[in-house]
């Protein structure tokens, strides 16, 4: 099981060297065999197959790990050994990916360039990575005239400011002070992402104890799922650090006081603004049972003030300022198929165009997006002001509800946005069918991670791969034999004891 996952990680790394976007100046591309493979679509497809095989091995090892810790904990009654096994597996399976380039997304290269911008005195909240290139440089496919730091940056974000908070940007600037090698800077940012994974390894067992859930099973579902390995570790997205800080903030608020929890929540928002959603749970867990509306408002305002103060203070202390607040609209410049509000709005715009309705080209898209965000904010307010207070279990469910609302109603949704949800869902006492759904979705969102623009123009491969996965998943998850297989996996995961008293 451990060896199988390790082999899967190695295959993902090797295949990623073929499919990932790399700076043209990187020494790895001087290896003749690798250059030849990357230069042909058949070679890139072979790399994709290698990546998918590796993810398949990781998924298989993950399911085996879930069953192992579930059955073992039921037999011994001691979950500590299971938690230790999960943490060991996460360390071993992630090890091959530590030195990998950014996989399944180019965002990691943007992180490196943004840190370099801050290092040389250009605010990444005012300048895009293109400011690091010569004036006569154009982001052409050859990238031959660009400096290494920007050669692999997605042209889509060439001239756009970063929407990320001061935490990752300041860290990137510190790393850029030691090296200008973009691959080394990417590895540094992956180390920062792994800090988020370590925070989850610390906080998830504690959150599971609040509901009486099995901490070993919760840790397995969160730390080493295909969703986490592919998008959090291999993709090294800032969302992993953000959600690690969110989970830690909730634990700290319950064990050390709401003010300290709000400070950690401010750091989470200092990575990405949605990290501040955990303030809802901090307010609920820190109030006495049966708190009235006015005390709720006061506590929520206090938690928000401390978190916002921490966030703004980070901008001052790091010297980066808070110009990133003006760049929060940058992600909305793209349309993503995982965003329900964007899809609905796009369909309405299409109908309006063909029915002759005199509206703008994106009128309904922007309208539905705005309604979606307001609805998500309304759900968060309802949770904070209407749900029971003084119960750790309710606070955990509240953060999960606010997170689900945000992800489902967000105007832009990428695969890695879903990293926000498992720590607050898997730590609850889910019924077998709910746990089965979480396991299935975590597997799907990990397996489809390679099917993106990293294939360097192999668009037919992307379309065919996506269609294949879309057609196979109902067969794999919804047929009778598939349901029986999933049931065998999740049956041991069902809670075996009543929830602990809070």
C-alpha positions in Angstrom: 0.0 0.0 0.0 2.7 2.5 1.0 4.9 1.3 -1.9 2.1 1.5 -4.3 1.4 5.1 -3.5 5.1 5.9 -3.7 5.3 4.4 -7.1 2.2 6.4 -8.1 3.9 9.6 -7.0 7.0 8.8 -9.0 5.0 8.1 -12.2 3.1 11.4 -11.7 6.5 13.2 -11.4 8.0 11.5 -14.5 4.9 12.0 -16.6 4.7 15.6 -15.4 8.1 16.3 -16.9 6.5 15.6 -20.2 3.1 17.3 -19.9 4.0 20.3 -17.7 4.9 23.8 -19.0 8.6 24.4 -18.4 10.8 27.4 -19.0 12.6 27.0 -22.3 15.9 27.8 -20.5 15.6 25.0 -17.9 18.5 22.5 -18.1 16.1 19.6 -18.0 15.0 20.3 -21.6 18.6 19.8 -22.7 18.1 16.1 -22.2 17.7 14.9 -25.8 15.2 12.1 -25.0 12.9 14.4 -23.0 13.0 17.1 -25.6 12.1 14.6 -28.3 9.2 13.2 -26.3 7.8 16.7 -25.5 8.1 17.7 -29.1 5.5 15.2 -30.4 1.9 14.9 -29.5 2.3 11.1 -29.2 5.0 11.7 -26.7 2.8 14.1 -24.7 0.0 11.6 -24.8 2.3 9.0 -23.4 3.3 11.4 -20.6 -0.4 11.9 -19.9 -1.0 8.2 -19.7 1.9 7.9 -17.3 0.4 10.7 -15.1 -3.0 9.1 -15.1 -1.5 5.7 -14.3 0.3 7.3 -11.3 -2.8 9.0 -10.1 -4.6 5.7 -10.5 -2.0 3.9 -8.3 -2.3 6.7 -5.7 -6.1 6.4 -5.7 -5.9 2.7 -5.3 -3.4 3.0 -2.4 -5.6 5.8 -0.9 -8.7 3.6 -0.8 -6.7 0.7 0.7 -5.4 3.1 3.3 -8.9 4.3 4.2 -10.0 0.7 4.7 -6.9 -0.3 6.6 -7.2 2.5 9.2 -10.9 2.0 9.5 -10.8 -1.7 10.2 -7.7 -1.5 12.3 -9.2 1.2 14.5 -12.4 -0.8 15.0 -10.4 -3.8 16.1 -8.0 -2.0 18.5 -10.1 0.9 19.6 -7.0 3.1 19.4 -6.9 5.7 16.6 -3.4 7.1 17.3 -1.8 4.3 15.3 -4.1 5.0 12.3 -3.4 8.7 12.4 0.4 8.0 12.5 0.0 5.7 9.5 -1.9 8.3 7.5 0.7 11.0 8.3 3.5 8.6 7.3 1.7 7.8 4.0 1.3 11.5 3.2 5.0 12.2 3.7 6.0 9.2 1.6 3.5 9.8 -1.2 4.3 13.5 -1.5 8.0 13.1 -1.4 8.4 12.4 -5.2 6.5 15.6 -6.0 8.4 18.0 -3.9 10.9 18.8 -6.7 8.4 18.5 -9.5 7.5 21.6 -11.7 3.9 23.0 -11.2 1.7 20.2 -12.5 -1.8 20.6 -14.1 -1.6 24.4 -13.9 0.9 27.2 -14.6 0.0 29.1 -11.4 3.2 28.1 -9.7 5.3 29.9 -12.3 3.1 33.0 -11.7 3.8 32.7 -7.9 7.6 32.7 -8.6 7.3 35.8 -10.9 5.1 37.7 -8.4 7.7 37.1 -5.6 10.4 38.4 -7.9 8.4 41.5 -8.7 8.2 42.3 -5.0 11.9 41.5 -4.6 13.0 44.0 -7.2 10.7 46.7 -5.9 7.7 46.4 -8.3 4.4 45.9 -6.5 2.7 42.7 -7.9 -0.6 44.5 -7.0 0.2 47.1 -9.7 2.3 45.1 -12.2 2.0 41.8 -13.9 4.8 39.3 -14.5 5.4 40.9 -17.9 7.1 43.8 -16.2 10.1 41.6 -15.6 10.6 41.1 -19.4 12.3 43.4 -21.9 10.2 46.1 -23.4 10.4 44.5 -26.8 9.3 41.1 -25.6 6.0 39.6 -26.6 4.7 36.4 -24.9 5.2 34.3 -28.0 5.1 30.4 -27.8 8.9 30.2 -28.2 9.6 32.4 -25.1 13.1 32.7 -26.5 13.6 36.4 -25.7 12.1 36.3 -22.2 14.1 36.0 -18.9 13.7 32.6 -17.3 11.5 33.8 -14.5 8.6 34.5 -16.8 9.1 32.0 -19.6 6.5 29.6 -18.3 4.0 32.2 -17.0 0.6 31.8 -18.7 0.1 34.7 -21.2 -3.4 35.1 -19.9 -1.9 36.6 -16.7 1.0 38.4 -18.3 -0.2 41.9 -17.5 -2.5 41.3 -14.6 -1.9 42.1 -10.9 -2.1 39.3 -8.4 -5.2 38.8 -6.3 -3.3 36.9 -3.6 -2.7 38.4 -0.2 0.6 39.4 1.3 1.5 36.1 2.9 2.5 34.1 -0.2 3.8 37.2 -2.0 6.1 38.2 0.9 7.3 34.6 1.2 8.0 34.6 -2.6 10.0 37.8 -2.2 12.1 36.3 0.5 12.8 33.2 -1.6 13.6 35.4 -4.6 16.3 37.0 -2.5 18.2 33.8 -2.4 17.8 32.6 -6.0 16.4 33.7 -9.4 16.0 30.2 -10.6 12.2 29.8 -11.3 12.2 26.1 -10.7 13.9 26.6 -7.3 11.3 29.3 -6.4 8.5 26.9 -7.4 9.9 24.3 -5.0 10.0 26.9 -2.3 6.3 27.7 -2.9 5.5 24.0 -2.8 7.2 23.9 0.6 4.8 26.7 1.7 1.9 24.6 0.4 3.2 21.6 2.5 3.0 23.9 5.5 -0.7 24.0 4.9 -0.7 20.2 4.7 1.1 20.0 8.0 -1.5 22.3 9.6 -4.2 20.0 8.4 -2.4 17.0 9.8 -2.4 18.7 13.2 -5.9 20.1 13.1 -8.0 17.5 11.4 -7.8 14.9 14.2 -8.8 17.6 16.7 -11.8 18.7 14.6 -12.9 15.1 14.2 -12.9 14.7 18.0 -15.5 17.5 18.2 -18.1 15.3 16.4 -17.0 11.8 17.5 -15.7 11.0 14.0 -12.8 8.7 13.6 -9.7 11.0 13.4 -7.7 8.4 11.4 -10.3 8.1 8.7 -10.8 11.8 8.6 -7.1 12.3 8.2 -6.9 9.8 5.4 -9.8 11.4 3.5 -8.3 14.8 3.8 -4.5 14.4 3.6 -3.8 11.9 0.9 -6.8 11.9 -1.4 -6.3 12.3 -5.2 -7.8 15.7 -4.9 -5.2 16.8 -2.3 -2.2 15.1 -4.0 -3.0 16.3 -7.5 -4.3 19.8 -6.9 -2.8 20.7 -3.5 0.7 19.2 -3.6 1.4 18.7 -7.3 -0.4 21.9 -8.3 1.0 23.7 -5.2 -1.9 26.1 -5.2 -2.2 28.7 -2.4 -5.6 27.2 -1.5 -3.8 24.4 0.4 -2.1 26.9 2.8 -5.3 28.8 3.1 -7.4 25.9 4.2 -4.7 24.6 6.5 -4.8 28.0 8.3 -8.6 28.0 8.3 -8.7 24.6 10.1 -6.0 25.7 12.5 -7.9 28.9 13.2 -11.0 27.0 14.3 -9.0 24.8 16.6 -7.1 27.7 18.1 -10.3 29.6 18.7 -11.8 26.7 20.6 -8.7 25.8 22.6 -7.0 29.2 23.0 -9.7 31.8 22.6 -11.5 33.6 19.8 -9.0 36.4 19.5 -6.1 34.1 18.7 -8.3 32.2 16.3 -9.3 35.5 14.6 -5.6 36.3 14.2 -5.0 33.0 12.4 -8.1 33.6 10.3 -6.5 36.9 9.3 -3.5 35.0 8.1 -5.8 32.7 6.1 -7.4 35.7 4.5 -3.9 37.0 3.9 -3.4 34.1 1.6 -6.7 34.2 -0.2 -9.8 36.2 0.9 -12.1 33.2 1.2 -10.0 32.0 4.1 -11.9 34.6 6.2 -15.0 32.5 6.0 -13.8 30.6 9.0 -14.7 33.7 11.1 -18.3 32.4 11.0 -17.3 29.2 12.9 -15.0 31.2 15.3 -17.9 33.4 16.3 -20.2 30.4 16.8 -17.8 28.3 18.9 -16.7 31.2 21.1 -20.2 32.4 22.2 -22.1 30.9 25.1 -24.9 28.5 24.5 -28.1 30.2 23.4 -26.6 33.6 22.7 -29.0 36.3 21.6 -28.8 38.3 18.4 -27.0 41.3 19.8 -24.2 39.3 21.4 -23.8 37.4 18.2 -23.5 40.7 16.2 -20.9 42.0 18.7 -18.8 38.8 18.6 -19.0 38.5 14.9 -17.9 42.1 14.6 -15.1 41.6 17.0 -13.8 38.5 15.3 -14.1 40.3 11.9 -12.3 43.4 13.3 -9.3 41.3 14.6 -9.1 39.3 11.4 -9.3 42.3 9.1 -6.8 44.2 11.4 -4.4 41.3 11.1 -4.9 41.2 7.3 -4.2 44.9 6.9 -1.4 44.7 9.4 0.3 42.1 7.2 0.3 44.5 4.3 2.0 47.1 6.4 4.5 44.9 8.1 5.6 43.2 4.8 5.7 46.6 3.0 3.5 45.3 0.3 0.5 47.4 1.2 -3.1 46.3 0.5 -3.3 47.1 -3.2 -4.2 43.4 -3.8 -7.8 44.3 -2.7 -8.2 46.1 -6.1 -7.1 43.0 -7.9 -9.8 40.7 -6.5 -11.7 41.0 -9.7 -8.9 39.4 -11.7 -10.0 35.8 -11.4 -13.4 36.8 -12.7 -11.9 37.7 -16.0 -12.1 34.0 -17.1 -15.1 31.7 -17.5 -14.7 28.2 -15.9 -17.0 25.3 -16.6 -17.2 24.3 -12.9 -18.9 27.6 -12.0 -22.6 27.0 -11.9 -23.4 30.7 -11.9 -21.2 31.3 -14.9 -22.8 28.4 -16.8 -26.4 29.6 -16.0 -25.6 33.1 -16.9 -23.9 32.1 -20.1 -26.9 30.0 -21.2 -29.2 33.0 -20.5 -26.9 35.3 -22.5 -27.0 32.8 -25.4 -30.8 32.6 -25.3 -31.0 36.4 -25.1 -28.8 36.8 -28.2 -30.8 34.4 -30.3 -34.1 35.7 -29.1 -33.1 39.3 -29.9 -33.2 40.6 -26.4 -31.3 43.9 -26.3 -28.8 43.1 -23.5 -25.0 43.2 -23.4 -22.9 40.2 -24.3 -22.3 39.2 -20.6 -25.3 40.9 -19.0 -26.9 37.8 -17.5 -23.5 36.2 -16.7 -22.6 39.1 -14.5 -26.1 39.3 -13.0 -26.2 35.7 -12.1 -22.7 35.8 -10.7 -23.6 38.8 -8.5 -26.7 37.0 -7.2 -24.7 33.9 -6.5 -22.1 35.8 -4.4 -24.9 37.7 -2.5 -26.6 34.3 -1.8 -23.3 32.9 -0.5 -22.8 35.9 1.7 -26.4 35.5 2.9 -25.9 31.9 3.8 -22.8 32.8 5.8 -24.8 35.5 7.6 -27.6 33.1 8.3 -25.2 30.6 9.8 -23.5 33.2 12.0 -26.7 34.8 13.2 -29.1 31.9 13.3 -27.3 28.7 14.2 -26.8 27.4 17.7 -23.8 28.8 19.6 -21.4 27.3 22.1 -21.2 23.9 20.3 -18.0 22.9 18.5 -19.9 20.5 16.3 -22.3 23.2 15.1 -19.4 25.6 14.4 -17.7 22.9 12.3 -20.8 22.3 10.3 -21.3 26.0 9.9 -17.9 26.5 8.3 -18.6 23.6 6.0 -22.0 25.1 5.0 -20.4 28.5 4.3 -17.6 26.9 2.4 -19.9 24.8 0.2 -22.1 27.8 -0.5 -19.1 29.8 -1.6 -17.6 27.1 -3.8 -20.9 26.2 -5.5 -21.9 29.9 -6.1 -18.5 31.4 -6.8 -18.2 33.2 -10.2 -15.0 31.3 -10.9 -14.4 27.7 -9.7 -11.2 25.7 -10.4 -10.6 22.1 -9.3 -8.3 23.3 -6.4 -11.1 25.5 -5.0 -12.6 22.2 -3.6 -9.7 21.8 -1.3 -11.6 24.1 1.0 -14.2 21.6 1.8 -12.9 18.1 2.8 -11.3 19.2 6.2 -14.8 20.5 7.4 -16.8 17.6 5.8 -14.7 14.6 6.5 -14.4 15.5 10.2 -18.2 15.1 10.7 -20.0 11.9 11.4 -21.2 11.3 7.8 -23.5 8.5 6.9 -22.1 5.9 4.5 -23.7 7.3 1.4 -22.4 10.8 2.2 -19.0 9.5 2.9 -19.2 7.5 -0.3 -20.0 10.7 -2.2 -17.1 12.5 -0.6 -14.7 9.7 -1.5 -16.0 9.5 -5.1 -15.9 13.3 -5.7 -12.4 13.5 -4.1 -11.2 10.8 -6.5 -12.9 12.3 -9.6 -11.5 15.8 -8.9 -8.0 14.3 -8.6 -8.1 12.1 -11.6 -9.3 14.8 -14.0 -6.6 17.3 -12.9 -4.2 16.5 -15.8 -6.8 17.3 -18.4 -6.0 20.9 -18.9 -3.8 23.2 -21.0 -0.6 21.6 -19.7 -0.7 19.4 -22.8 0.7 22.2 -24.9 -2.0 22.4 -27.5 -3.1 18.8 -27.6 -6.6 20.0 -27.4 -8.2 16.9 -29.0 -6.5 14.8 -26.2 -7.9 17.2 -23.6 -11.4 17.0 -25.1 -11.3 13.2 -25.6 -9.9 12.6 -22.1 -12.5 14.8 -20.5 -15.3 13.1 -22.3 -13.9 9.7 -21.4 -13.8 10.5 -17.8 -17.3 12.1 -17.9 -18.7 9.0 -19.5 -16.8 6.5 -17.3 -17.5 8.1 -13.9 -21.3 7.3 -14.0 -20.4 3.7 -14.9 -17.7 3.5 -12.3 -19.9 5.1 -9.5 -23.5 4.4 -10.3 -23.9 0.9 -11.6 -24.9 -1.9 -9.1 -21.4 -3.4 -9.1 -19.9 0.0 -8.6 -22.2 0.8 -5.8 -21.3 -2.5 -4.1 -17.6 -1.7 -4.5 -18.0 1.8 -3.1 -20.1 0.3 -0.2 -17.2 -2.1 0.6 -14.9 0.9 0.8 -17.0 3.2 2.9 -18.8 0.6 5.1 -15.9 0.5 7.6 -15.9 4.3 7.6 -19.3 4.5 9.2 -19.2 5.8 12.8 -19.0 3.0 15.3 -19.6 5.0 18.5 -21.9 7.9 19.6 -20.5 11.4 19.2 -18.5 12.8 22.1 -20.1 15.2 24.5 -19.1 18.8 24.0 
